[in-house]
């Protein structure tokens, strides 16, 4: 809007500054028009009142005739511009009310040429005639809209506020005009400025609603709360008005409004589209009771079918279909990933070490995740599998047994059969690992018989603390995002039991946070805060105490101001821990919101200086600063401009931040670019992976894995092999390199850890809860992941999801069908006219296909019609009745 106004003003100045001798260049016709206009101005100023009205009407007729074909500044406006002040005098002196109104219209139109800051265009429009606004052309309407917005802001911020009814009356004329003249963006801008989005909603038609909603959504990151939610709610209503239920559901999920989700699901009466909505809810892991919601409208068989879709039961089968299509079913060994034969040295030194065995366990689990077979643990013959688990010692046996959970991820039936022999094992660590594996298998999928709850309940209050910790962590992963009250009631006794160790208390709080993620559940909040207040300072020094706060933070994930009360409650905690707790709660509350003020607050915390005493010891706990650096990423991620700005900020923090911040920055960068290998980011992390400070190097290496997660990125693979050679004699750092290699090749390159999906518009709270659990562990790498808490890496299972686009035929059983699709880089088409191309550099292939970061799919032919424009994950298609196979 502003650009157009400046352009109009510039043209006017050009006209005003032309020398007088240029008049000789005018054609006879133009000279005649100029002479007539000057005569009419003179008549309007003259003493003969009978000529006033006729003179201004002639001027208006001349202007209207020219305005209708505006390609440059119209000639009548050029010639009248020098008489602008004279026409204002005419308006003031004319007695005839009709003539006065017409003179006001002309001055309003000429006012477009006045310098910036002049509000004459609006001022004289108010006293003008009731001539329809379209009479004066589109440029005039745009100019007027800008002045309305400016005046509206002035009046509403005045003390006391001034009335704006006259402005809103004009807005009610302008918005319908814009909507019918392909100026949806201008209509939306004006509606947002004056708070009249309902006018957009009322006037949008079936040809423009997509462009309108796309524009409103693109504005969401740039408006403060609660206006951001108002824009989303407007989009929901527009989509529902035109029965676009998949897009309406996308908005409801963005709003995190379960009541709205259920209402849309119930209102959609088309069986096929309702099934598509079930796929969308399953991807976001939103649990709704279909039977209760639809019992009066749908038969029992369909209810059962929908319930199956919501439980994500097709995930494992579709993933294995994709694996067969890509020919990646054959298991890979850790050696296939390490490629030590390319190194030429250093292999024998580490082959039998405990760290090497533990690394192989994790690499094997990540690389073969979800495939249900490998060559280490689910290997042919009992001897082989027992042999590998027993090659590890103590707590490492737990991680080895728990890796079964990743190998059998999403396959509840076969998975639990494979794990059950280990649950009756006499070795405490192996049994604890098997208990955890039961929970991991159920991550992201569920079964009506709830096997995880049946198997793990008896261990929640076990006298063996390892069983307690494993069972609560397993239940947290199995029921993440479900808000299941029965499981919550099972876990709370373990949280408050005075016999529970800090490890169990931390694991239980984290599990409750994952189950009730983003729900603001009052009972769980109260229980966790009570436990925090009761703990002594030495308990809060435990590395597991952080998970108590993380569990509390996850309850308020993305809920912004709703977290204010629990954040204030943290003031009762001891000084250093209090600062950290407040910081982590705020990070969780504003995760993914892009709130600029909160990012500034995080940067301010990073700039604080913690004093050092005479002996070199810090006089305060600076942990909060590390989390502030992570917070910048948590808040900014998911919004492209925010991510770019945050990455710049990270470089500044590396240069000027305290050591504790420098250690956290690689993890913050990793979180910003999960499964998105940006070359500029890799260069930064590569430098940090050679840092003299061991913890900075650990963080950087782990972040390299996160950035390349599930991509098989060749350059990252080369970087990590070089690092493996560099750290060949440092078993702990080499372990981190191996873990990063495993994450890089997760699912043999077929899964993603990115918490964003549906064209990066939706953030999965469950995926964030898994990533955060791992990152909080990585913030204290020595005591947790390189201590006895390496099994915390399995929380990444909550963020894992196939990078899949699979199509199902719209029949009774949703039969998988191969359709021709184009996959290319997504193009931003916000505000572009016509029907612009939404992808570029595409490749045509057949479903199922892999989607990379920033990829978007389109149907390649019209043989099938998709039931949703959001082509990602599982999509239902129907045969086009007009398609001719022979053609």
N, C-alpha and C positions, 0 to 999 in steps of 0.2 A: 504494500500500500504506500509506504513512505517513498519507495523508489519512483513510483509512478508520479507522486506529487512533485518530487524534486525534478523529474524529467519535464513535467508541465511547466514548472517555474523557470527552468533553464530556457525552454522554447520562448517563453514570454519575454525573457530578458533579451534574447536575440532580436525579437521583433522590436522592442523598445529602443534598442541601441542602434538600429539601422540609420544611417545618415539620411538627411532630408533629400539629398540629390538622387537617391535611389528611386524616388517617386517617378522619375522619368522612365524607369524600366517597367513600370506597370502597363499592362495592356489597356486598351480603351475601355474594355468592359470593367476592369478593376478600378480604373480611375473614376468611371461613372458611379460604381458602387460606393467608393470612398466619399465621393462628393455628396451622394444621397444621404449616407449615414451622418455626415457632418451637418447637413441641412436639418435632418430630423433631430439631432442633438440640440441644434440652435432653436428649433421650433419648441422643443420640450422645455428649454430654458426661457423662452420668450414670455412676454407679458400676456399674450392672447391665450387664455385658459382653454378656449375651445379647440386649440390645436394640440394640446398636451397629450391627450389620450391617443389620438390618431398617430402622433409621432412615435410614441413608445411602442404601440402595436406594430407599426411598420418595422421598427428595429427588431422586435421579437420575431416577426415572420421571416425576416432576412436571416437571422441567426439560426432559427429552426431548420430552414432549408439547407443551410451549410452543415449543421451539426450532424445531420443524418448520414453523411458520407465522410466522417472525420478520418483522414489519413495523416493530416498534419494540423497545425493550428489553423482553424477556419478563418477565411479572409475577413468576415464581419468582425470577428474578435480582434484580429490584427488592427483593423482600421479604427475600432472603438477604444482600443487600449489607451491612447493618449487622452481620451475624454473620460477616463475612469472617475476622477474627482468631480467633473462636471455632472456626471450621471448620479453621483451620490447627492449632489446639490439638488438635482431634479427630483430625486426621491423625497428629499426633505421639503421641497417647496410645492410640489404638485398637490392640488386639493382633491381631485377626483380619486375616490378610493380604488377604482379599477385600474386607473393609470398608475397609481402609487404601487399597486401590487406588481404590475408588469415591469415597472422601473426597478423594483426590488429584485425581480427574477433576473433581469439583465445584469444588475450589479453583482448578484450572487454568482452568476456565470463568469463574469469578467474577473471576479475575485480569485479565480483559479490561478491567475497570472501574478498575484501579489506575492511578496517575499514570504519565506517560511516564518511561521509564528502568527501570521494574520488569520483571524477567524471570521473574516467578512463573508466568506462563502456561506457558512452556516448561519451567521447573523442575518443576512438578507434573505436567505431561504425561508427563515422563520416568518418574515413579514411579507413573503411573496404570495403569488396566486396559488390556487389548489391544482394547478396544472400537474398531470402525472409526472412522476420523477423521470421516467424513461424518455420524456420529450427532449431532455438535454444531453442524452448520450452517456455512454459508459464511463468516460474519463471524468465527467462531472460527478457521477455517483461515487466513484472511488475517492475523489478529492473530498467530497462531503463526508464520506464514512470516516476518513482520517480525522476531520475536525470534530465530528460527533464523539469519537472515542476520546479525544483530548479534552473536550468540554465536559464529558461525562465524568472523567477521572477528577477534574478540578472541582466539580460540584459535589461529588460524593465524598471527597476528602476534606471539604471545607468544614469549618466549625461555626454554627451547626451546619449539617449537610443541606444543600439546596435541592429543590424539586427538579426531577428529570423527566417528567411526563411528556413534555414537548419533544424532547430528544427521542424517547422511546416510540412516540408516534411516527417520527421519521424513520426510525429503525424498522418499524413494522412495514413500511413501504419499500425500504431498500433491500431487505433480505429476500423477499419473494422475487424482486427484480433480478438480484444476483443469481439466485438459484435457477432461474429460467433463462439466464444468458451465459451459461457455462463459466460462472465466476464463483464456484462453490467455496474456494479458499477465502475470497474476500468476505463472503457471507459468514463463514465460520469465524474469521478474525473479528468481525464487528460483533457477532453474537457473543463471543467470549469476552470482549472488552466491556460489554454492557450487561452481561449476565442473562442473555435471552436465548439460550440454546434451544428452548422449546420452539422458537420460531423456525429454526433450521429443521428440527424434527418434523414440524407440521408441514413444511413446504417442500421437503426433499421428495423426489420421485424415484421410480424403479430404475431409471437410467443413471441416476447420479449418486445413489446411496453408497455405493462402494467407494467412490472418490471422496465423498464427504467423510465417511468413517475412517478411511485411510489417513486423511488430513488431520482429523481430530486426534487420532492415536499418535500421529507424529508430533503433536503439540504436547502430549502428556509429560514428557521429561522436562519441559520448560515451564511448567506452571506449578505453583505451590499447592500443598494440600490445604483444604479438601477439594480444590478445583480439579486436580488430576482425576480423582474418582468420579467427579461430575461428568467429565468428558467421556469416561468409560461407560458410565450409566446411560448417557445419551446414545452412545453407539449400540449398547444392548437394546435399547428401545427401538432404534431405527432398524436394526437387523430383525428384531421380532416383528416389526410392522410389515416387513417384506418376507417373513417366514424363512429367513436365512438362519436356521437353527445352529449349524456348526459354528458360524462366526459369532452368534450370540453366546454360545457356550464358551467359546474362546475368551470373550470379554468377561463372562461371569467368573471364569477361573482366574482371570487376571485380577478381578476384584476380590478374589478369595471369599466369595459370598455363597455359603453352602445352601441357604434357603433359595437364592436365585437359581443356582445350579439345578436344584430339585424341581423348581417351578418350570424351568425351560424343558427339562427332561420329561416332565409330565405333560406339558402343553403340546409338545411335538407329537402329533398323532400318526405320522408316517412311520411304519414299522422299520423300514430300511434305514431311514435317517436316524431314528432312535438308536438303532444298533451302532451307527457311526458315532453317535454321541457317547455310547458306552465305551467304544474304543478310545475316545478322547479322554474320558474320565479315568480309564484304566492307566493311560500313559501318565496322567498327572497324579495317579494313586489317590484319587478321591473316592471315599467309600460312601455309598448311599444304599439304603434298604429298599430294593426294587419292589419286593413283595408288598411292603407296607404302602409304598408310593403309588403302585399301579394296580392294586388288587381288584379294583372295580372296573378297570378299563381293558385289561389284557388277560388272555387265557394263561393257564398255569405253565404250559410248555414254553411259551414265549418269555414268561417271567424267569423261568429257569435258564433259558438261553441267554437272556440279558445279564443275569447274575453271573454266568460263566464268563461272559465277555468282560464284565467289570472286575472279575478276579484275575484277569490277564492270562487266562488258561491257554490262549493261542500263542503266547510269546515263545515258549520253548520250541514248539513244533515249527513256527515260522523262522526262528533263528537257525534251526538245523537245516531247513529248506534252503535258506540263504547260504549256509556253509556248503551244502552240496552244489548249489549253483556256482559258487566261487571256487569250488574244489579245494576247500581248506579243512576238510573233515579229519584228515590224518593228523594224529597228535604230534606235537613238537616237543623236543626235550630242551632243557636249559642250554645244553651245548649248542643246539641249533641257533639259539639266540646269541650266546656269547661269541661264537665263531672264533674261539681261541686259536684254531689252526692258522688263522690269519695273523696272529700276533707274533708267532715264532718263538715266544719265550714266556716264562712266568706261570706256566700251567701247573707244573708239578708242585710248586711251592704252596699252593692253596687247596689242592684237590681234596685233602682229607680234613681240612679244618672245620670246626663247628660252625663258624660264620659262613663258610662256603656251602655247607649242607643246608643251613637255614635259608640262605639266599636262593638256592636251587628250589627249595620248597615253594617260596613265594613266586619265583619266576615261572615255575611249572604251573602254579595255580592261576596266575594272571593270564599267561599265554593261552592256556587251554580252558579258560573260563567258559562255562555253559555247554561245553561240547560233550561232557559225560564220559570222556575217556582220555587217558594220558599214559605215559610210559614209566611213571614213578610210583604212583600211589594206587590208582585203579588199574594196576597192571595185571597181566595174566598170571594166575597162580597166587595162592595165599602167601607163599614164602616171600615172594618179591615185595608185596606191599608191606608186610610186617617188617621186612628187612629195612625198607627206606625209613619208616617212622622210627625204628629203633636206632637208626644211625644218628638220630638227634638225641640230645639229653635234656632232662628236666623240663623247664617251661617251653623249650623248643619243640618237644614232642607235641605239646598242645597246639602250636601253630601248624605242625605237620598234619595232625589229625583234622584240624579245623579247615585245612586247605581243601578237603573233600567238599566243603560247602560251596567254594567257588567253582570247583570242577563240575559240580552237579547243579549249579545255580539255575533256578526257574523250573527244575524238573523234580516236582515234589514226590511223585510216585516212586520212580527209580532211585532218586536221591536218598530218601529215608531208608530204603532197603539196603543200600550200600553202606550207610552210616551206622545202622542199628547194631552190627557186630561189635563196633568200637565202643558203643555206650555201655556194654556189659564187660568191657575190658577191666582188668584189675589195676592197671596202671592209672594212677590218679590224673596225670597230665593228659594221657591219651583220652581218657573218659571226658575230661573237661573240654578238650578240643572237639570231640564228637558232639558234645552238647551244644557248643557254639556253632558247629557245622549245621546242625538241624535248623537253627535260626537263620543262618546265611542262605541256605537253600530256598527258604520261603521269602527272601527279600524281593519285593516287587511283584510277587504273585501270591495267591492264597487259595485255600481249599475249603469247601463247605464243612468238612469234618474237623478243621482246625488242628491238624496233627502237631504243629509246633507247641501249641498250648498243652495238648495232652501229654507230650513227651517231656516238656521242660518244667511244668508246674512243680513237680515233686522236688526239684533241686533248688528252687528259689530261696528256701530257708534251710538248706542243707547245712550240716555242721562243718562240712569241708568248704572253706571259703572259695577255693578255685571253682567248685561246682556252682556256688552262688553267683560269682562274677560272670562265668560263662553262660549260665542260664538267663540271667537278666539281660545280658548283652544280646543273646540270641533272640529273646522275646522282643527286645527293642527293634532289632532289624526285621524280624518277621512281621511285626505289626506297625512298622513305621508309617505314619500318616493316617492310620486308621481311626485314632481316637477311641479305641476299644476300651470301654469302661471296665469290663471284667478283667482284662489283662492289667489295666492300671491298678485295680484293687489288689491284684496278686503281687504287684511289685512294691507297693508302698510299705508293707511290713518289712521288706528287706532294706528299704531306705532308712527307716526309723529305728530298726533293731540295734540296740547298743552293742551287740556282739559283732555286727558287720564291720569289717575293716574299711579303711578309707578307699581302698581299691573297689570294694563292693558298693560302697555308698556312691562313689563317683560314677561307676558303671550303671547303677540303678537310676540315678538322676538323669544321666545321658539317655538311657533307654526310655524313660518317661518323657523326656523332651522330644525324642524321635517319634514316639507314638502319638503324642498330643501336639506335634509341631504346628505352630501358627494358630493354635486354638485359644490362647489366653486362658486356659482352664484354671479356675480359681482354686480348686481343691489341691491340685498338684503344685501350683505356685506357693500356696500356704505351707505345704509339707516341706518343700525344698528350702524355703526361706527359714522355716523353723529349725531344720537340721543345720543350715549354715550358721545360724545365730548360736546354736548350742555347742558348736565345735570350738575347741581350744585353739590357740594360735599355732601350736606345734602341729595340730591336725591340718590346719590351713596351709602349712608349709609343704605338705605332701604334694607330689606332682599330680595326684589324682583329685585334689581339691578343686582344680580348675574345671573338672567335668561337672561338678555340682552347679557351678555358675553357667556353664555351657548348656546344661539341661534346662535351667531356668530361662536362659536366653532363647532357646529354640521354641519354647512355648509362645514367645512373642515375635517369632520370625516374620519380618515384613509388616508388623502391625503398628509401627511408628509410635505415635503418642501414647498408645495403650500401655507401653512399657514404663511410663513415667513413675507409676506407683512402686513397682518392685525395684526400680533403679534407686528411688529415694530410700527404700528400706535398706539398701546396701551401706548406707551411712553409718550403721551400727557396727560394721565390721572393722577390724584393725586397719590402720592407715594404708600400708602398701597394698594389701589384698583388696581393700575397699576401692582404691582407684582402678585396679585391674577389673574388678567385678562390674563397676559402673560402666567401664569402657566396653567390656564384652557384651553386656546387656544392650547398650546403645547400638553397637555394631549389628547385633542380631535384629533389633527392632527396625533398623533402616536398611537392611540387606536388600540390594537390588532396586532401591527406590530412586537412586541418582540424586538424592537430596544434597544440593550444593552447600547449604549452610552446615550440614553435618560433616561433610568432607572437610570444610574449613576448620571445624572444631577439632577434627582428628589431626589435621596438620598443625594446629596450634599446640595440641598435646605433644606432638613430635618435637616441637621447638623448645619445650620446657627443658631447663637444665637441672639435672640432679647433682647436688654438691658432693664433693669428695672430702673426707676428713684428712687429718695429718698423716694417718697410716695408709692412705690410699683406698679406704673402704667407702662405699657410697652411703650417704646419710639418709637414703630413702630407697624404696623399691621402684625400679624403673621398668618393670615388666609391662606396665600399662602402655608404655611408649611403643613396644613391639606390637601390641594389639592395635594401637592407633594406626600404625602403618598398614596392618592387615585390614583394618576398618575402612581405609580409603578404597581398597579394592572391593571389599564386600559391598559398599554402598554404590560404587560407580559401575560395577560390572553389569553387563546386559544392555548397556546403552553405548553405542559406538563412539560418540563424541566423548562421553565420560571415560571410557576405557582409554582412549588416546591421551586425554588430559592426565589421567591417573598414571599412565606409563611414563609420561614426562616428569611427573612429580616424583616417581620412584627414583629416577636418575638424580634428582636434586637431593633426595633423602640419603642416597648412597654417598654423595659427596660431602654433605654437611651434617648428617645424622650421627647420633651416638652409636657405639658398637652394638648395643642391644637392638637398635633399629636396623642397622645394616644386616644383622642376622635374619631379621623378619622380612626384609624387602624381597629376597628371592621367592619366598612362599607367597607373598602378596602378588608378585608378578605372575607366579604360577596360577593363582586363583583367577586373575584377570583373563588369562589365556588358556584355560583348561581345554585340551584337545584342539587347540588352535595354534599351530606352530608358526608364529610370526618370526621372520628372519631377524628383525632388529632386536627382538626379545631374546632370541637364542644367543646372539653375540654377547649381550649383557650377562646372561646366565653362564655362558662358557667362561668368561673372565672370572666370575665369582666362584666358579667350581674349583678354581686353582688358588683360592684365597688362603692366606697364611692362617687365618682363624678357622679351626676345624669345623665349628658349628655353622659358620657362614657357608663353608664348602658343602657340608651335609645338606643344608637348606637348598642351595643352588642345584645340587645334583638331583634332589627329589623334585624340585620345581621343573627341571628339564624333562623328567618323566611325565609330570602332569601336563606340561605344555604339548607334549607329543602323544599323550595318552590315546591308545587305540588307533594310531594313524600309520604305524610302520614307517614313519618318516625316515628316509634314507640318510639325510644329513645328520639328524639327531642320533641315529644308529651309529654312524661313524664317530660322532663326538663322544658317545658313551663308551665305545670300544677303545678309543684313545685314552679316556679317563681310566678305564680298567687297567690299561698298561701302566699309566702314570701312578696309580695307587695300588699296584700289585702287591706291595709289601705292607699295606695298611689295611688289615682285615675289616675294620669297622667302616672305613670310607668305601672300600671295595664292595661291601655288603650294600651300601646305599646306591652305588652305581648299578649293581645287579638288580636291585628293586626297581630302579628307574628304567632299566632295560625291559623288565617284565611288564611294567605299566605301559611303556611305549608300544609293545607288541600285544597288548591286551586283546584277547579274543582273536589273535592272529590278524589284527588290524580291522576287526569288524564291529567293535563296540566303541562307544564314546563315554567320557566321564563328564561332559559338559552338562551343567544343571539347566541349560536353556533348550527349549524345543519348540515345535510348531512355529517354524520360521523365526526362531529366537525371540518369540513374543511372550512365551510363558516360562516362568522360573519354577522348577520343581522343588518344593520345600523339602521333600524327602531326600533328594539328591544333595541339596545344600547341607542337610543335617549330617549326611555321610562324609561329605568333603570337609566340613568344619570339624567333625570329630577327629579326622585324620590330621588336619592342619594344626589343631590345638595340641595334638600329640607331638607333631613335628616341631612345634615351637620349643619343646623341651626334649630335643632328640636324644640327648645322652641318657636321661633318666627314664624315658618311656620307650621309644622305638628301639634304641640301642641298649635298653635295659631289659626289663621283663615284659614290656608292653607292646612287643612287636606285632601281636595279634590285632592291635588297633588298626593296622593297615587294611584289615578285612572290612572295615567300615566303608571302604571305597565301593564295596558291592552295591551299596544303596544308590550310588551315582551311576553305576554301569547300566547301559542300555544299548541294544543293537542299533547301529547306524543304518537303519533299514527303512526302505519304502516298499511295502508289499501290498498287492491288490487282491481283493476277494470278490467273487461274483455275487450279485444280489439275488441269491436263491435261499432256500430254507436252511441250508447248512453252512452258508458262506464258504463255498468251495474256493480254494486258492486258484487264481487265474493269472496267466502270463500276459501282460499288456505292454504295448510299445510306449515308452516314455522318453522325454528329453530331460537330461540333468545338466544344469549349468550354473554359473555364478549368479546369485540373485542381484537384480538391479532395483535401485530405489526409484519408484515411479510416482512418489507423492507430488501432487500438484501438476503433473504433466497432462497435457491435453490429449484428447482422443484415446486410443487404445495402445499405449506404448508397450514394447517388448519387456517382459518382466525378468527374463534371463538372458545371459550372453555367454558365448563360448561353449555352447552345449554339445553333449554327446548323446546320441540316440541309442537306447538299449532296452532290454526287456526285464520287467519286474520278476523277482525281487532285485532291487539295486541298492548299492551303498550310497549314502549321502554324506559328503564331507562338510566341514565347517563352512557356512556361508552358501551352501548349495541350495538350489530350489529345483523342483521337478514340475514338468508339464506333461499332459497327455500328448503323445506325438501324432496320433490320428484321432479321428472322430468315431472310431469303431466302438469305443466304450465311453460312457459319460460318468465322471466321478461324482459322488454324492456330496462332496465337500471341495471347496477350492484350496483347502489346506492339505497339499499332497505330501504327507510325511507320516512315517509310522504305518499303521494299518488303515487302508482306505477301501471302502466298498464301491464297486463300479457296476453299472448296468449296461447291457448291450444297447447300442443306439438302434432304434427300430428303422431308421432311414439309411443305415449303413449297408452298402452292397459289397459283399466279400469279393466278387469278381472284379469290381472296379479297383 
